[in-house]
Amino acid sequence: MNVSVVLFTSDLRLHDHPPLLAALDGAREVVPLFVRDRAVDAAGFAVPNRLAFLSDCLRDLDAGLRERGGRLVVRSGEPVEQVCRVAAEAGADEVHMSADVSAYAKHREERLRRALEAEGVRLHVHDAVTTAVAPGVLTPSGADHFAVFTPFYRHWSQKRLRDPLGAPRSVRVPDGVGSQELPSDKGTSPGPAPGGESEARRRLTAWLRDGIAAYEDRHDDLAGDATSRLSPHLHFGALSPVELVHRARATGGPGAGAFVRQVAWRDFHRQLLAARPDASTADYRTRHDRWRTERTAREDIEAWREGRTGYPVVDAAMRQLRHEGWMHNRGRLLTASFLTKTLYVDWRIGARHFMELLVDGDVANNQLNWQWVAGTGTDTRPNRVLNPVLQAKRHDPDGAYVRRWVPELAGIDGASVHEPWKLPARERAALDYPDPLVELPEGLARFRKARERG
């Protein structure tokens, strides 16, 4: 065998990349290929923040390949057509790629397999590249997927992961395969994190050294920002989840255990979406909600998007999202609960807004976490409501997180910042900050009545 093509998708790295190493093992020359899918752009998934991070990842991947004597080939258009064209130009007889879980990715894989076979080219799809444990490997008796996290996690923890693979020493790319210029997109958020495998590995090393030991105690500390911030790197595959779990477990301690559990949540959602692809837009478990919509709750929804709900911790998290293209996980829970339970707005509206800004915007994690909070997903307590004031006092006790992102309240001392409506009238009037959209008891009563009626 002389030439193979490796199609990079959401696995933009050189370390622990089974498709690339398999191609190098079986061929004299390899074409590392990335196709900018215009259908993804048209569908609204390729938003500026993610495109900017993607540009970083592609430039870093190309640099790593060039250090090894190779280069990244970039094309734009319909993926099946472009892969077949590159395979023909290179004279390749095999194509390697990673498995993915979305309905679109599965359909793309099926079409690619048929098209390549018609040309006498074999397609090899590799599992456990974008997940630690591949979807479908773990199943309960009598079902095709786990619908509850705890039993899934028990089985997941007992599964032996494959050993991580090193990066290749050299990559030889055949001559005559043309490439477009690497993209250089810019995001809309002014303070996003940089992307690329080099940055991902630097961040991982720093996290394992300085952050993971305290993770169990501090992961909900809003102001402390004590999470790993590795989710964008996992989303784009600049970091291997298999390697991540191995290295985290090697540090030992309860912090490592708590952190690895979060990686398992990611795999849990991906195995669920693989089995139920319609859950990206439809209720996983319907509660027959009659949600408020853009038509019936336009002003409330816009205030939520802008971080002007009158509840400081909710507004702080929404403003962090707009500025960084990222939000603390506790903030994601609070803002989602406020929209779906307190305002009783359709979870799809919130999920769509998050996907418009999040650098780590992932269909499985984003949609299914929103469903979990909305009570239409896998939460075993679907009617739980997170009180934003109590949550703020617990996870931002001195108000530092709120004051960082809501400067209108920067002059308020201590925990009073979480309830500005309780300030003396003169102080309250001096604030350029709105009154609450709804009283919490009123919102709770509306939600409970709606669920009882449903």
LODOZA-777920 format. One record per residue (C-alpha): residue number from 1; residue in one letter; x, y, z. Coordinates in steps of 0.02 Angstrom, whole numbers, m for minus. Layout:
sedo_tiza_c1_c2_c3
NUM_A_X_Y_Z
...
end
This chain:
sedo_tiza_c1_c2_c3
1_M_0_0_0
2_N_71_169_m50
3_V_m47_311_2
4_S_m184_335_132
5_V_m291_485_173
6_V_m328_535_354
7_L_m485_640_370
8_F_m473_751_523
9_T_m640_805_596
10_S_m658_836_783
11_D_m488_757_821
12_L_m366_899_781
13_R_m208_832_861
14_L_m55_724_831
15_H_m40_639_1002
16_D_m149_485_1030
17_H_m225_488_857
18_P_m264_307_806
19_P_m322_346_627
20_L_m162_440_587
21_L_m48_308_662
22_A_m143_167_576
23_A_m126_256_409
24_L_60_285_436
25_D_84_104_485
26_G_5_41_325
27_A_58_167_194
28_R_218_246_129
29_E_135_417_113
30_V_m14_495_201
31_V_m123_645_160
32_P_m183_732_321
33_L_m346_814_263
34_F_m470_935_339
35_V_m628_984_244
36_R_m716_1146_287
37_D_m896_1086_271
38_R_m1005_1223_198
39_A_m1163_1130_252
40_V_m1108_1149_433
41_D_m1082_1335_402
42_A_m1254_1351_323
43_A_m1338_1257_466
44_G_m1275_1385_592
45_F_m1154_1274_687
46_A_m998_1362_623
47_V_m1015_1519_729
48_P_m875_1648_741
49_N_m809_1597_913
50_R_m790_1416_863
51_L_m719_1459_693
52_A_m585_1564_776
53_F_m538_1420_891
54_L_m543_1301_743
55_S_m422_1415_648
56_D_m301_1406_795
57_C_m316_1216_798
58_L_m285_1197_611
59_R_m135_1313_612
60_D_m60_1219_759
61_L_m95_1051_677
62_D_m13_1108_517
63_A_139_1171_614
64_G_155_1004_703
65_L_145_909_540
66_R_275_1022_459
67_E_394_989_604
68_R_379_805_554
69_G_404_835_368
70_G_220_842_322
71_R_81_970_303
72_L_m106_987_323
73_V_m213_987_166
74_V_m366_1099_183
75_R_m515_1095_65
76_S_m688_1174_68
77_G_m852_1103_6
78_E_m954_946_23
79_P_m849_824_127
80_V_m885_664_30
81_E_m847_747_m135
82_Q_m686_825_m70
83_V_m621_666_13
84_C_m651_566_m145
85_R_m565_700_m248
86_V_m412_703_m135
87_A_m404_513_m131
88_A_m404_511_m322
89_E_m273_648_m335
90_A_m158_556_m214
91_G_m191_383_m283
92_A_m246_326_m110
93_D_m325_158_m80
94_E_m378_187_102
95_V_m456_326_204
96_H_m449_332_394
97_M_m561_438_507
98_S_m631_444_685
99_A_m807_392_729
100_D_m929_525_785
101_V_m1103_521_862
102_S_m1216_653_785
103_A_m1346_606_656
104_Y_m1256_716_529
105_A_m1088_633_563
106_K_m1161_458_546
107_H_m1246_503_382
108_R_m1084_579_318
109_E_m990_420_362
110_E_m1116_309_273
111_R_m1113_416_115
112_L_m924_423_117
113_R_m909_235_134
114_R_m1023_205_m16
115_A_m935_335_m123
116_L_m761_270_m83
117_E_m809_88_m110
118_A_m873_134_m283
119_E_m697_196_m320
120_G_m613_45_m244
121_V_m555_137_m88
122_R_m581_67_87
123_L_m643_173_233
124_H_m579_133_409
125_V_m675_213_553
126_H_m588_213_722
127_D_m679_213_889
128_A_m625_289_1056
129_V_m539_439_976
130_T_m661_576_1024
131_T_m722_482_1179
132_A_m637_384_1316
133_V_m759_239_1291
134_A_m845_223_1123
135_P_m1035_240_1117
136_G_m1120_71_1114
137_V_m981_m21_1205
138_L_m1072_m7_1371
139_T_m1256_m54_1370
140_P_m1377_m110_1506
141_S_m1473_m272_1493
142_G_m1619_m255_1374
143_A_m1578_m80_1308
144_D_m1463_1_1181
145_H_m1399_139_1296
146_F_m1393_197_1477
147_A_m1528_324_1521
148_V_m1462_358_1697
149_F_m1286_418_1733
150_T_m1246_324_1895
151_P_m1255_146_1824
152_F_m1168_206_1666
153_Y_m1027_278_1770
154_R_m1009_118_1869
155_H_m983_18_1709
156_W_m879_155_1630
157_S_m760_159_1780
158_Q_m731_m29_1765
159_K_m692_m24_1580
160_R_m508_m38_1538
161_L_m459_103_1422
162_R_m337_76_1282
163_D_m162_145_1310
164_P_m129_319_1238
165_L_m23_326_1081
166_G_122_443_1051
167_A_134_570_911
168_P_214_511_748
169_R_397_551_720
170_S_377_587_536
171_V_238_611_409
172_R_272_602_223
173_V_140_685_113
174_P_136_648_m75
175_D_172_789_m196
176_G_37_858_m308
177_V_m105_868_m182
178_G_m157_1050_m173
179_S_m220_1141_m21
180_Q_m313_1301_17
181_E_m238_1426_136
182_L_m263_1395_321
183_P_m411_1494_389
184_S_m387_1642_504
185_D_m562_1675_571
186_K_m597_1796_713
187_G_m726_1771_850
188_T_m858_1889_914
189_S_m813_1874_1098
190_P_m671_1992_1149
191_G_m588_1875_1272
192_P_m588_1695_1206
193_A_m454_1567_1249
194_P_m330_1516_1114
195_G_m345_1346_1031
196_G_m229_1213_963
197_E_m147_1054_1026
198_S_6_1146_1093
199_E_m103_1257_1201
200_A_m211_1109_1253
201_R_m61_1009_1313
202_R_13_1159_1402
203_R_m152_1189_1492
204_L_m172_1005_1536
205_T_3_995_1611
206_A_m27_1152_1714
207_W_m197_1088_1771
208_L_m129_919_1827
209_R_11_1006_1921
210_D_m84_1149_2003
211_G_m272_1125_1991
212_I_m337_947_1995
213_A_m295_909_2177
214_A_m419_1041_2237
215_Y_m550_1006_2105
216_E_m671_909_2215
217_D_m680_1051_2341
218_R_m672_1199_2222
219_H_m756_1151_2059
220_D_m914_1250_2103
221_D_m820_1405_2159
222_L_m880_1534_2033
223_A_m755_1670_2075
224_G_m611_1548_2099
225_D_m627_1484_1920
226_A_m553_1320_1978
227_T_m610_1210_1833
228_S_m491_1146_1700
229_R_m561_1246_1553
230_L_m514_1099_1443
231_S_m688_1078_1367
232_P_m652_1177_1206
233_H_m496_1072_1177
234_L_m595_912_1201
235_H_m732_974_1085
236_F_m610_1004_943
237_G_m507_850_985
238_A_m349_948_1019
239_L_m339_840_1174
240_S_m371_654_1186
241_P_m502_602_1316
242_V_m413_435_1333
243_E_m247_518_1373
244_L_m335_643_1486
245_V_m413_506_1593
246_H_m250_409_1605
247_R_m151_561_1658
248_A_m283_623_1780
249_R_m297_453_1864
250_A_m108_446_1881
251_T_m113_599_1994
252_G_m224_507_2119
253_G_m334_582_2254
254_P_m516_633_2265
255_G_m489_781_2149
256_A_m438_666_2008
257_G_m588_554_2040
258_A_m708_701_2034
259_F_m629_767_1875
260_V_m631_599_1785
261_R_m815_585_1830
262_Q_m846_742_1725
263_V_m760_659_1576
264_A_m878_512_1602
265_W_m1026_632_1593
266_R_m963_685_1421
267_D_m958_503_1364
268_F_m1130_474_1441
269_H_m1208_611_1336
270_R_m1122_552_1178
271_Q_m1182_373_1199
272_L_m1357_440_1229
273_L_m1355_549_1074
274_A_m1284_406_970
275_A_m1434_301_1020
276_R_m1562_443_1013
277_P_m1504_570_884
278_D_m1672_659_890
279_A_m1631_714_1068
280_S_m1533_859_994
281_T_m1699_945_959
282_A_m1838_842_1038
283_D_m1874_803_1221
284_Y_m1786_646_1277
285_R_m1927_621_1403
286_T_m2074_733_1368
287_R_m2162_821_1512
288_H_m2293_890_1392
289_D_m2233_1066_1428
290_R_m2319_1215_1351
291_W_m2163_1320_1352
292_R_m2159_1507_1330
293_T_m2076_1551_1165
294_E_m1995_1694_1072
295_R_m2170_1753_1027
296_T_m2241_1747_1202
297_A_m2088_1793_1308
298_R_m1981_1899_1193
299_E_m1933_2033_1320
300_D_m1890_1907_1456
301_I_m1784_1805_1336
302_E_m1690_1958_1275
303_A_m1657_2015_1453
304_W_m1588_1842_1492
305_R_m1475_1845_1339
306_E_m1408_2017_1382
307_G_m1379_1980_1567
308_R_m1513_2102_1627
309_T_m1631_1986_1723
310_G_m1611_2076_1890
311_Y_m1533_1920_1968
312_P_m1347_1960_1982
313_V_m1272_1785_1973
314_V_m1377_1743_1819
315_D_m1326_1906_1736
316_A_m1143_1882_1781
317_A_m1139_1711_1699
318_M_m1226_1771_1542
319_R_m1104_1915_1525
320_Q_m957_1797_1550
321_L_m1026_1693_1407
322_R_m1036_1842_1291
323_H_m860_1903_1336
324_E_m764_1739_1338
325_G_m867_1618_1234
326_W_m863_1510_1389
327_M_m959_1496_1552
328_H_m921_1414_1719
329_N_m1016_1250_1735
330_R_m1110_1307_1890
331_G_m1160_1463_1794
332_R_m1226_1353_1652
333_L_m1338_1261_1775
334_L_m1402_1420_1854
335_T_m1438_1514_1693
336_A_m1522_1363_1615
337_S_m1629_1331_1769
338_F_m1679_1515_1774
339_L_m1732_1516_1591
340_T_m1825_1350_1590
341_K_m1894_1338_1766
342_T_m1910_1517_1831
343_L_m1957_1599_1665
344_Y_m2032_1438_1594
345_V_m1954_1465_1422
346_D_m1920_1324_1299
347_W_m1750_1244_1331
348_R_m1713_1245_1143
349_I_m1706_1436_1145
350_G_m1572_1433_1280
351_A_m1477_1291_1198
352_R_m1473_1386_1034
353_H_m1407_1544_1116
354_F_m1269_1446_1202
355_M_m1222_1364_1036
356_E_m1208_1536_957
357_L_m1071_1589_1079
358_L_m989_1439_1163
359_V_m817_1392_1099
360_D_m849_1218_1170
361_G_m1024_1213_1093
362_D_m1052_1027_1072
363_V_m1219_956_1017
364_A_m1215_810_1138
365_N_m1156_903_1292
366_N_m1248_1065_1262
367_Q_m1418_997_1211
368_L_m1423_856_1337
369_N_m1363_964_1481
370_W_m1501_1088_1438
371_Q_m1625_945_1437
372_W_m1559_883_1604
373_V_m1590_1054_1682
374_A_m1758_1076_1596
375_G_m1817_910_1665
376_T_m1846_835_1493
377_G_m1684_737_1494
378_T_m1602_610_1610
379_D_m1619_702_1776
380_T_m1704_586_1901
381_R_m1778_741_1985
382_P_m1853_829_1833
383_N_m1945_961_1934
384_R_m1796_1025_2033
385_V_m1774_1215_2026
386_L_m1610_1302_2069
387_N_m1638_1459_2171
388_P_m1516_1587_2099
389_V_m1501_1685_2261
390_L_m1466_1535_2372
391_Q_m1349_1462_2241
392_A_m1255_1627_2227
393_K_m1232_1640_2415
394_R_m1166_1463_2418
395_H_m1050_1468_2267
396_D_m1003_1654_2265
397_P_m1016_1695_2451
398_D_m928_1864_2447
399_G_m997_1915_2277
400_A_m829_1923_2188
401_Y_m894_1835_2033
402_V_m1043_1950_2019
403_R_m939_2107_2042
404_R_m817_2048_1909
405_W_m950_2031_1775
406_V_m1084_2154_1832
407_P_m988_2317_1862
408_E_m1150_2410_1904
409_L_m1145_2316_2069
410_A_m959_2332_2103
411_G_m984_2453_2247
412_I_m1098_2339_2347
413_D_m1013_2252_2493
414_G_m1019_2067_2534
415_A_m1164_1951_2498
416_S_m1284_2098_2482
417_V_m1231_2105_2301
418_H_m1342_1953_2268
419_E_m1501_2043_2323
420_P_m1485_2224_2267
421_W_m1673_2249_2279
422_K_m1655_2242_2469
423_L_m1540_2394_2474
424_P_m1605_2557_2548
425_A_m1710_2653_2423
426_R_m1581_2789_2393
427_E_m1441_2663_2357
428_R_m1556_2559_2250
429_A_m1607_2708_2146
430_A_m1426_2752_2111
431_L_m1392_2585_2027
432_D_m1403_2565_1839
433_Y_m1469_2390_1864
434_P_m1643_2320_1828
435_D_m1772_2253_1949
436_P_m1800_2063_1942
437_L_m1898_2004_1791
438_V_m2005_1897_1904
439_E_m2015_1859_2089
440_L_m1944_1687_2124
441_P_m2102_1621_2212
442_E_m2205_1679_2064
443_G_m2092_1592_1939
444_L_m2091_1433_2044
445_A_m2281_1431_2057
446_R_m2299_1453_1868
447_F_m2180_1310_1834
448_R_m2262_1191_1957
449_K_m2434_1230_1890
450_A_m2376_1201_1712
451_R_m2297_1034_1756
452_E_m2451_977_1852
453_R_m2561_1024_1704
454_G_m2445_936_1583
end
